[in-house]
């Protein structure tokens, strides 16, 4: 009996409680400061040598005074976004990653799209910053929010060309939604350093580090099902296998969080017309900033070849 009690206490203190704590830390609301509001040592530490470029892009975005807009997701969560309206027939929806803000991940991209004539909608994911929601769900529930924002753009613009650009967890949000994109205004999607599932990103392919996670992953999965009502093993491939929207997959070859082997799995699963752009030397979430000008031009050529003009005809290139 004593051994049973010792084993039970060990299970509670060394496995159950740590799993609860990790689950709370993973899924609780995130309050993140924008890149231009954090100390310089943090900016330089996290994003060097791209920090100056990102900060300059932040200042450019702020000088444009984006409007704050709202939408309500299918489960009643109030969502917020930053909106730059160019009265254009083309709009990019930027979907940020885990523990990020819209422009922490997308300041450089937002400037590039805006300067190219796009309306820019940079969304706050649920459970992050200005958007509502008790939890983040690592892309699984967020897929419905992506569809909500597509509908918002459809109702608030006169254009007919939408591009979805998701990064990391935001890429997973778009990937999970990829088989449900029935709005014919969605012409293309960009999935940047997108993982195959939350479970895979945290555990699979981690080598020796996976040993640390092995005992707690089943419990984290259980608690996620119990409290957030998601299965963190749900693969993005199940949606991508039925995708019809053309997709460009981009990621960095120096990415240690979502390595090339992971975002390539999404590329291989995707059933729609697709291309893969791997950027040498780019760490996580910085492939666009690291990419050469010719690679950026290639990205725009890929997505814009699917655009139509206001009369429904194809754009000429």
C-alpha positions as CSV (number, residue, x, y, z in Angstrom):
1,X,0.0,0.0,0.0
2,X,2.8,2.4,0.9
3,X,4.5,1.8,-2.5
4,X,1.2,2.5,-4.2
5,X,0.8,5.8,-2.4
6,X,4.4,6.8,-3.2
7,X,3.9,5.9,-6.9
8,X,0.6,7.9,-6.9
9,X,2.3,10.9,-5.3
10,X,5.2,10.7,-7.7
11,X,2.7,10.6,-10.6
12,X,0.9,13.7,-9.3
13,X,4.0,15.8,-8.5
14,X,6.3,14.8,-11.3
15,X,4.0,14.2,-14.2
16,X,0.4,15.3,-13.6
17,X,1.1,18.8,-12.2
18,X,3.9,19.6,-14.7
19,X,1.5,18.6,-17.5
20,X,-1.2,20.9,-16.2
21,X,1.2,23.8,-15.9
22,X,2.6,23.2,-19.4
23,X,-1.0,23.0,-20.8
24,X,-2.0,26.3,-19.1
25,X,1.2,28.0,-20.4
26,X,0.6,26.8,-23.9
27,X,-3.1,27.6,-24.3
28,X,-3.7,30.6,-22.0
29,X,-4.2,34.1,-23.4
30,X,-1.1,35.8,-24.6
31,X,-0.3,39.5,-23.9
32,X,2.6,40.5,-26.2
33,X,4.2,43.8,-26.7
34,X,4.9,45.1,-30.2
35,X,8.4,45.0,-31.6
36,X,8.9,48.8,-31.3
37,X,7.9,48.8,-27.7
38,X,10.3,46.2,-26.3
39,X,13.9,47.0,-25.0
40,X,16.6,47.1,-27.7
41,X,18.5,44.2,-26.1
42,X,15.4,42.0,-26.7
43,X,15.0,43.2,-30.3
44,X,18.6,42.6,-31.1
45,X,18.7,39.3,-29.3
46,X,15.6,37.9,-31.0
47,X,15.9,39.3,-34.5
48,X,19.5,40.4,-35.2
49,X,20.6,41.1,-37.9
50,X,17.0,41.9,-39.1
51,X,16.1,44.1,-36.2
52,X,16.8,47.5,-37.9
53,X,14.8,46.5,-41.0
54,X,11.8,45.3,-38.9
55,X,11.9,48.5,-36.8
56,X,12.0,50.7,-39.9
57,X,9.0,48.7,-41.3
58,X,7.2,49.2,-38.0
59,X,7.6,52.9,-38.2
60,X,6.4,52.9,-41.8
61,X,3.3,51.0,-40.7
62,X,2.6,53.3,-37.8
63,X,2.9,56.3,-40.1
64,X,0.1,54.9,-42.2
65,X,-2.3,54.9,-39.1
66,X,-4.0,51.5,-39.6
67,X,-7.6,51.4,-38.5
68,X,-8.7,48.9,-35.9
69,X,-11.6,46.7,-37.2
70,X,-13.6,43.9,-35.7
71,X,-15.3,40.6,-36.6
72,X,-17.1,37.9,-34.7
73,X,-16.1,34.3,-35.3
74,X,-18.6,31.4,-35.6
75,X,-18.3,30.6,-31.9
76,X,-18.9,34.2,-30.7
77,X,-15.3,35.2,-30.1
78,X,-14.7,38.9,-31.0
79,X,-11.7,39.3,-33.2
80,X,-9.7,42.4,-34.0
81,X,-7.4,43.4,-36.8
82,X,-5.3,46.3,-38.2
83,X,-6.7,47.5,-41.6
84,X,-4.8,49.5,-44.2
85,X,-7.3,50.3,-47.0
86,X,-5.9,51.3,-50.4
87,X,-9.3,50.9,-52.2
88,X,-7.6,48.2,-54.1
89,X,-8.9,45.1,-55.9
90,X,-6.4,43.0,-54.0
91,X,-6.1,42.3,-50.3
92,X,-3.7,40.3,-48.2
93,X,-4.8,38.8,-44.9
94,X,-1.8,38.4,-42.6
95,X,-2.2,35.7,-39.9
96,X,0.5,35.8,-37.2
97,X,2.1,33.1,-35.2
98,X,2.2,31.9,-31.5
99,X,3.0,34.6,-28.9
100,X,3.3,37.3,-31.6
101,X,1.4,40.4,-32.7
102,X,0.3,41.1,-36.3
103,X,3.2,43.4,-37.1
104,X,5.8,41.6,-34.9
105,X,5.6,38.8,-37.5
106,X,4.5,40.9,-40.5
107,X,5.9,44.4,-40.5
108,X,8.3,43.8,-43.4
109,X,5.7,41.8,-45.4
110,X,2.9,44.4,-44.7
111,X,5.1,47.2,-46.1
112,X,6.0,45.1,-49.2
113,X,2.3,44.2,-49.9
114,X,1.1,47.8,-49.2
115,X,3.7,49.3,-51.5
116,X,2.7,46.9,-54.2
117,X,-0.9,48.2,-54.0
118,X,-2.6,45.7,-51.7
119,X,-5.1,46.4,-48.9
120,X,-3.6,44.9,-45.8
121,X,-5.6,43.2,-43.1
122,X,-3.3,42.1,-40.2
123,X,-5.3,40.1,-37.8
124,X,-4.9,39.4,-34.1
125,X,-5.4,35.7,-33.5
126,X,-7.8,34.6,-30.8
127,X,-6.3,34.5,-27.4
128,X,-3.8,37.1,-28.4
129,X,-3.6,40.8,-27.6
130,X,-6.7,42.7,-28.8
131,X,-8.8,39.7,-29.9
132,X,-11.0,37.9,-27.5
133,X,-11.0,34.3,-26.6
134,X,-9.9,32.5,-23.4
135,X,-7.4,30.3,-25.2
136,X,-5.2,30.0,-28.2
137,X,-5.6,26.7,-29.9
138,X,-2.5,26.6,-32.0
139,X,-4.3,27.0,-35.3
140,X,-7.1,24.5,-34.9
141,X,-10.0,26.7,-33.8
142,X,-8.3,29.6,-35.6
143,X,-9.1,28.1,-38.9
144,X,-12.7,29.3,-38.5
145,X,-11.4,32.8,-37.7
146,X,-9.6,32.8,-41.0
147,X,-12.9,32.1,-42.8
148,X,-14.5,34.9,-40.7
149,X,-11.8,37.4,-41.9
150,X,-12.2,36.3,-45.6
151,X,-15.9,37.0,-45.2
152,X,-15.1,40.4,-43.7
153,X,-12.9,41.3,-46.7
154,X,-15.6,40.1,-49.1
155,X,-18.2,42.5,-47.4
156,X,-15.9,45.5,-46.9
157,X,-14.0,45.7,-50.2
158,X,-15.0,46.0,-53.9
159,X,-12.0,43.9,-55.0
160,X,-12.0,40.3,-55.9
161,X,-8.5,39.1,-55.1
162,X,-7.6,37.8,-51.6
163,X,-4.3,36.3,-50.6
164,X,-4.0,34.5,-47.2
165,X,-0.5,34.7,-45.6
166,X,-0.1,32.6,-42.5
167,X,3.2,32.4,-40.5
168,X,4.1,29.5,-38.2
169,X,0.9,29.0,-36.1
170,X,-0.8,31.4,-38.5
171,X,0.3,29.1,-41.3
172,X,-1.3,26.2,-39.5
173,X,-4.5,28.3,-39.1
174,X,-4.6,28.8,-42.9
175,X,-3.6,25.2,-43.6
176,X,-6.4,23.8,-41.5
177,X,-8.9,26.2,-43.3
178,X,-7.5,25.3,-46.7
179,X,-10.2,22.7,-47.6
180,X,-13.0,25.1,-46.5
181,X,-12.0,28.1,-48.7
182,X,-15.2,28.2,-50.7
183,X,-15.1,32.0,-51.4
184,X,-13.9,32.3,-55.0
185,X,-12.2,35.6,-54.1
186,X,-9.4,33.7,-52.4
187,X,-6.8,33.4,-55.2
188,X,-3.8,32.1,-53.3
189,X,-2.3,31.3,-49.9
190,X,1.2,31.6,-48.5
191,X,2.2,29.2,-45.7
192,X,5.4,30.4,-44.0
193,X,7.2,28.0,-41.7
194,X,4.0,26.1,-41.1
195,X,4.1,23.0,-38.8
196,X,2.2,19.8,-39.6
197,X,0.4,19.8,-36.3
198,X,0.9,21.2,-32.8
199,X,1.9,17.8,-31.5
200,X,4.4,17.3,-34.3
201,X,5.9,20.7,-33.7
202,X,6.4,20.2,-30.0
203,X,7.4,16.5,-30.0
204,X,8.1,14.7,-33.2
205,X,11.4,14.9,-34.9
206,X,13.1,16.5,-31.8
207,X,15.6,13.7,-31.3
208,X,17.0,13.5,-27.8
209,X,14.9,16.5,-26.7
210,X,11.8,14.4,-27.3
211,X,12.7,12.2,-24.3
212,X,11.8,15.2,-22.0
213,X,8.4,15.6,-23.6
214,X,7.5,11.9,-24.0
215,X,5.9,11.4,-20.6
216,X,3.9,14.6,-20.6
217,X,2.7,14.8,-24.3
218,X,-0.2,12.3,-23.8
219,X,-1.4,14.3,-20.8
220,X,-1.1,17.7,-22.6
221,X,-3.1,16.2,-25.4
222,X,-5.7,14.9,-22.9
223,X,-6.1,18.3,-21.2
224,X,-6.3,20.1,-24.5
225,X,-9.2,17.9,-25.5
226,X,-10.8,18.4,-22.1
227,X,-10.5,22.2,-21.8
228,X,-9.9,23.6,-25.3
229,X,-11.8,20.9,-27.1
230,X,-9.1,20.3,-29.7
231,X,-6.8,17.4,-30.6
232,X,-3.3,18.6,-30.9
233,X,-2.5,15.6,-33.1
234,X,-4.9,16.8,-35.8
235,X,-2.8,17.1,-38.9
236,X,-2.9,20.0,-41.3
237,X,-2.4,17.4,-44.1
238,X,-6.0,16.3,-43.7
239,X,-7.1,19.7,-45.0
240,X,-4.3,20.3,-47.4
241,X,-5.1,17.0,-49.2
242,X,-8.4,18.6,-50.2
243,X,-7.1,22.1,-50.9
244,X,-8.0,23.7,-54.2
245,X,-6.5,27.2,-53.6
246,X,-2.9,27.6,-55.1
247,X,-0.3,27.6,-52.3
248,X,3.2,28.8,-51.9
249,X,5.2,27.3,-49.1
250,X,8.1,29.3,-47.7
251,X,10.5,28.7,-44.9
252,X,14.1,29.1,-43.7
253,X,16.7,26.4,-44.0
254,X,18.1,27.6,-40.6
255,X,14.8,27.3,-38.9
256,X,15.1,25.2,-35.7
257,X,11.5,25.5,-34.5
258,X,9.8,24.4,-37.7
259,X,12.7,22.9,-39.7
260,X,12.6,22.3,-43.4
261,X,11.5,18.6,-42.9
262,X,8.3,19.8,-41.2
263,X,7.1,22.5,-43.6
264,X,8.0,20.2,-46.6
265,X,5.5,17.7,-45.2
266,X,2.8,20.3,-45.7
267,X,4.0,21.0,-49.2
268,X,4.0,17.3,-50.1
269,X,0.4,16.9,-48.7
270,X,-1.1,19.9,-50.5
271,X,-3.3,18.8,-53.4
272,X,-3.6,22.2,-55.1
273,X,-1.1,23.9,-57.4
274,X,1.9,24.7,-55.3
275,X,5.5,25.8,-55.1
276,X,8.2,25.5,-52.4
277,X,10.6,28.4,-51.5
278,X,13.3,27.4,-49.1
279,X,15.5,30.4,-48.0
280,X,19.1,29.6,-47.0
281,X,20.2,31.1,-43.7
282,X,16.8,32.1,-42.5
283,X,15.7,31.2,-39.0
284,X,12.2,30.8,-37.8
285,X,9.7,33.4,-39.0
286,X,12.3,35.4,-40.9
287,X,12.3,33.8,-44.4
288,X,10.7,36.8,-46.0
289,X,13.1,39.2,-44.4
290,X,16.1,37.0,-45.4
291,X,14.9,36.3,-48.9
292,X,16.7,37.8,-51.9
293,X,14.8,40.3,-54.0
294,X,14.4,37.8,-56.8
295,X,12.8,35.3,-54.4
296,X,10.4,38.0,-53.2
297,X,9.5,38.8,-56.9
298,X,9.0,35.1,-57.4
299,X,6.6,35.0,-54.5
300,X,4.5,37.8,-55.9
301,X,4.6,36.4,-59.4
302,X,3.2,33.1,-58.1
303,X,0.3,34.6,-56.3
304,X,-0.6,37.3,-58.8
305,X,-0.8,35.0,-61.8
306,X,-4.1,33.8,-60.3
307,X,-5.6,37.3,-59.9
308,X,-8.5,38.6,-62.0
309,X,-9.4,42.2,-62.8
310,X,-12.6,43.9,-61.8
311,X,-14.4,42.4,-64.8
312,X,-13.3,38.9,-63.9
313,X,-10.6,38.6,-66.5
314,X,-7.1,37.5,-65.8
315,X,-4.4,40.1,-65.0
316,X,-1.8,40.4,-67.6
317,X,1.8,39.8,-66.6
